[in-house]
Amino acid sequence: MQEMTLNTTELLAIPGLPLLAALLAGLFGWALKDKLSHLITSGAVIISALLSIHVFMQVLDGASFYGDYWTWIISGDFVVPVGMMIDPLTALMMLVVTIVSACVHIYTIGYMHGDPGYSRFFSYISAFTFSMLVLVMGNSFFTLFFGWEAVGLFSYLLIGFWYKRESANYAALKAFIVNRIGDFGFLIGVLAIWFYFGSVDYKTVFDMVPGFVEKGITLDFMNWQISAITFICLALFVGAMGKSGQVPLHVWLPDSMEGPTPISALIHAATMVTAGVFMVARLSPMFEYSEVALAAVVLVGATTAWLCATIGLVQNDIKRVIAYSTCSQLGYMFVACGVSAYSVGIFHLMTHAFFKALLFLAAGSVIHAVMANQDIRKMGQLRKYMPITYITMFIAALALSGVPPFAGFWSKDLIIEATVVREMGWVGDFASFAVLTAVFMTAFYTFRMFFLTFHNSDRVPAEVKSHVHESPKVITIPLMILAVGALAAGAWGVMVLDIANPEVVNGYFGNSLFVLDAHNPLKMIAEEGEHGMFHFLLSMPFWLAIGGISLAYAMYYRETALPAKMVAISPAVHKFLLNKWYWDELYEKIFIQPAQRLGNFFWKSGDLAMIDKGVIHGGIVDSIMSGAARMRAMQTGMVFHYAFAMVIGVFGFLTYLMLNG
């Protein structure tokens, strides 16, 4: 074990406390009752958050840790240690995960009050937090894989938490299956790393990558010669596409809304979906040596950012609007990583965590107030009843839209500028178009949701209106805490973490991220000069955001009859977007129906025709049973019968020896 500069007990306590709390609430929730369950789990995560803040402050002062605690697997030359890697990237991720999770835990006390699975839910979200912390704190690919699979497991359990709903079970199964597809690619990538590098330790592999690339090692994949480093990066990125909801493996993420709102916030803001972005950033020493892999990351991210923004334009479920914005914003993060602006991608991950968690929790506050209704067409004028929820969601909406000085402005604009300056041919041109136009659409659909919910006409059903009220403090206090992050996290990242400073490589992140000089877009921005073309482009996203907000204001606040007229002009386009580009129907035709037909074929021709008719009813079973009955008749239990059989056997054996002697 190497020399430690951070307290190991403190580091172990950060993931250990949520795990212990999850076990206590899960195994003994029946005895602890609801109050003790939420006190134990919430208290454990709050302490983890405080410890993470302490670790973060030490890392700011230059502290770090890299070491192993114990050995997990030994099989010949295959050794898998369990250890931690605490550097600036890890410290920031720990901060985001624990703070957002602590807010969600407190919020859940009010939101899930009276639910029969109350203790079970707290157990699951604490275990979910533990899993994400293991994922970001580990120092090897197998520790990463353990956390990767664990967050997948608990997301399945949480999405299907209300298991008596058929839609929840379907959504959980959909998430599980789609993620298995991505995880298959991820596992291939990890195994390929072991095969080529003989290690799963981060530092060992990263140190070997430059020499490995110089050797020009290739492999034959489907009769196509491909660089080994490109194959590894692409396989790993397939896992990121599944976990982070990128096209075409994005279809599970909007359906995850079937879970309770607190878990929607946790999945979409700080845990599972951010795992893919973190993984690409952590593996920057590998991705930087594959132009093909970087181009693939940019292309997939840009496509997702644009496509999911178009779908969000017309969705009517308040949580689904926010869910599609998550897919789109994750696309921005991947574009940043693909253009080698990893620090900016993680910066947007951090700012997004605050305003996206705030959006979901504010939406949950609204849903709680209107008796579980999620259709924004049946809301309106709620600002009169819910002033705190109204103000906090307004802050989150401005942050998501990228309006200064809110958090999203700082990180999103950096992504757009980095995308424009990085020369990547037609892929770069498409990405620039996608991230710019998605700014306008994001602002439009965000404020469409906001105006329909809190302004517009009062469309709340009469039987619900008497129930509408502001949420209790246990719900509104987390909203106010997250609102501070949505307002200030961007400026803090630029001024304190120095992320946007091209003269400081990766700013706060330092050597925890790796960028080749030829790829560094922040350096390219600096070379353009303050008054160059890109100074204009820096302001363009602002005006696009203002344009989107203005159009939403005109259509859903001033001229409320205008949306219906626009739908009447282009009903086919509206239906196409409302049906999410028919992705589900496409998968139904290509994968689900053929699989069902194949299964029915084997069932009818194999199970019914061969086994039932041929074996069970075809005489084979009857013959075996009659033979067994005859054999059973020979077992009389009489000693002289067995003695007689032994004598016959001895004589038979002797006769055989005489005849063949």
Salt bridges, closest charged atoms under 4 A:
GLU10 OE2 - HIS54 ND1 2.53
ASP87 OD2 - ARG282 NH1 2.81
GLU149 OE1 - ARG180 NH2 3.06
ASP183 OD2 - ARG180 NH2 2.35
ASP183 OD2 - LYS243 NZ 3.56
ASP255 OD2 - LYS174 NZ 2.65
ASP255 OD1 - ARG320 NH1 3.15
GLU288 OE1 - HIS519 ND1 2.98
GLU291 OE2 - HIS519 NE2 2.63
ASP375 OD2 - ARG377 NH2 2.87
ASP458 OD2 - LYS465 NZ 2.97
ASP584 OD1 - LYS174 NZ 2.78
ASP584 OD2 - LYS580 NZ 3.41
